[in-house]
Amino acid sequence: MIFYRQNLTDSQLLDLYKKILKPRLIEEKMLILIRQGKVSKWFSGIGQEAIAVGVTAALDESEYVLPMHRNLGVFTTRNIPLYRLFSQWQGKANGFTKGRDRSFHFGTQEYNIIGMISHLGPQLGIADGIALADKLKDNKKVTAVFTGEGATSEGDFHEALNIAAVWKLPVMFIIENNGYGLSTPTNEQYLCENLADKGIGYGIESYIIDGNNIVEVYNKLTQLKAEMIENPHPVLLEFKTFRMRGHEEASGTKYVPQELMDEWAAKDPVANYRAYLTEAGILTAEFDEALHSEIKQEIDENLAIANAEPEIVPTYSGELDDVYKRYQHEEVNPSSSSENIRFIDAIRNGLNQSMQRHKNLVIMGQDIAEYGGAFKITDGFVELYGKGRVRNTPICESAVVSAGMGLSINGYKAIVEMQFADFVSTGFNPIVNLLAKSHYRWGENADVVVRMPCGGGTQAGPFHSQTNEAWFTKTPGLKVVYPAFPYDAKGLLNTSINDPNPVLFFEHKQLYRSVYQDVPEDYYTIPLGKAALLKEGSAVTIIAFGAPVHWALQTLAQNPEIQADLIDLRTLQPLDTEAIFASVKKTGKVIIYQEDTLFGGIASDISALIMEECFEYLDAPVKRVASLDSPIPFTKALEDQFLPKNRFEEVLLALLEY
């Protein structure tokens, strides 16, 4: 192995040695602890330290780095106190996740490190969002994100590279090609000769680097960083290295040929660098011995601190209180006159006024810029706010949602428009596993609103008509909003944008141009989690949201003798159970009306809650009315049969007669 020091001083070379030695000695200690049963799981980076250390050393401490679970050198190079890392690995409170996640599945704003989730790919999109925020700030920073050769097969990898290329984002995409994805060798993962070649298809410059040569890593990254600051653009870097331990310690390495292990053992990044420094007269045996002793003492002292720390005592409140970031609703009441406008105009007004109010708000989506979006809601926004804040995206929902998370991490608010709510399925993973869980896992909120044009009645068929709110009401950490009227749509959208937690904001597209209401021209907010009582009566409680609210109103208008409480939920998570229970206790009968299919819909949960909390007040079984348990069809006759509109009155009247 040849080391070209270029302009590096002896002091810099020694500093790199200290940085690469520290994670190696920690790892050697961890291997002892795991055999003693004092650590439950460990993902070893032995043999790969030069990449994590070299990359992190080349960055400023204010620049974000997004490591994987084998990049201990990132954390030690950023000088995180070791006792905090040991506490993290032991599941104690001084770690970064309060015992809620393990190993390196965490981030820390204090050190500008954003950890991974087990699904790997979304962190590449997060890096795009972080870099986009830096570019909008024009603060001359780069972002480095790690992945392995296995994850380059994931769609998120390709989506993130494409976005970074199109938007010219200063992202270093770092592939640690260590030979195996768990036990699957590279020749069973991809057929191109080098993963760096994948950059060509995206118009990204790419390089192959010896991942075991810390000097080469540091010098190349330093050079590239200077170029990326001068001219923002992404780079794809393939680091050739090898994983000397198993995927995790329990896996072992029996699937690796011994000759391959021997070949890479001879390329050990620590041993070879030590030999180079010694031969060059830069490192003496005495200094090396003293350095080993100093680091080992630091490890032992910090382990003692972590070992003395008490185990976490679980409480219900402690767990539930951290699912969402605390948010005190900012009530803003309108002061100006109102204007009779459509539902779609109310959404547009809310977006426009929120863009004025929050200078750090960015809207992303397909065709939303010059074209104005599929429903023309953002028409003219580019002229008002520029393409920096109103961004057309490629068709890659997953990476765009992840980029929204990156914007949030780096001080921005993000709105992601799904062209149709149906298309959210291709962005499902980062919503339910990244946005929803980040605050609970390591205290980082996701200030992202996902707009969801949804609903049937327009003969748009099974891929443009779903009301899929139940996909998300099941997931702790998400808020779900579903207004039925223009006034509510504007106020609730403004609140959703203010709220630092991730919000799925459903907009029934059949209501866009069919429902009018007097809406204040001023900016105003409506709190989440508060239902609206539209009609009052003592005979029955009708619970609905979205288009079924209007269908229920039509039914009641046609049957004026029915004395009903009609509750428009408005938000599904948080759910206004107080309003529901109060009405049910008054009327004794309840019917829940949703457009979603019946089985597994939110009506089922509301029904169960009522049975648990109001059973003694009920005079009849709780009834649910919903769409057929089939995909939504295209032809009008079939769609009319599918939707619950024609069945509601019959069920309601039967309930009243019970």
BELJOKA-V333893 format. One line per field, one symbol per residue. phi: phi as a letter, one per 30 degrees, with the letter a starting at -180 (. if undefined). burial: 1 if it has 16 or more other C-alpha atoms within 10 Angstrom, else 0. A space follows every 10 residues. Layout:
phi->???
burial->???
This chain:
phi->.cccdhcdde dddddddedd dedddddddd ddddddicbd aacdcejcdd ddddddddcd ddcdbcdcdb beddddddid eddddddddc icdddcbhic bchcdabade chcbddcddi eedddeeedd dddddddhch bcbcbcacdd dddddddddd ddddddchcd ccdccddcjb chcddddcca cddbdeddde dcicdbbcbd dccddddddd ddddeddddd beadbcbccd aacdcdebed dibddceddd ddddddcedd dddddddddd icccdddddd dedddddddd dddddddddd ddcdbddddd dcdcddbcec dbcdbcdcbd bdeddddddd dddddddcdc cbcbldidde djiecidcdi ddddbiddcb cdcddaeddd dddeddddec jccbcccdeb eeddedcded ddccedcddd dbicdcdbcc dbdbjcjchc idcbbdccdd dcddcejccb cbdcbeeded dddedddddd cdbccdbddd deccccadbe dddabbddib dccdbbacda cccaaieedd ddddddddbd ddcbdcccdi bcbdcddddd ddddddcibb bcbbdddddi ddeddddddd ddcbedcdca ddcbbadddb dddceedddd ddddedcddd dddddddd
burial->0000000000 0011011111 1111011001 1000000011 1111111111 1111111110 1011111111 1111111100 0111111111 1111111111 1111111000 1111111001 1111111111 1111100001 1111111111 1100011111 1111111111 1111111111 1000100010 0000111110 0101111011 1111111111 1101100110 0111111111 1111111110 0010010000 0001001111 0111011000 0010000100 1100110110 0110011000 0000000000 0111100000 0000000000 1111111111 1111100001 1111111111 1111111110 1100001111 1111111111 1111111111 0111111111 1111001111 1111111111 1111111111 1111111011 1001111111 0110001111 1111111111 1111111111 1111111111 1100011011 1011111111 1010000111 1111111111 1100110000 0111111111 1111111001 1011111111 1111111100 1111011001 0001101110 0111111100 0111000011 0111100110 01001000
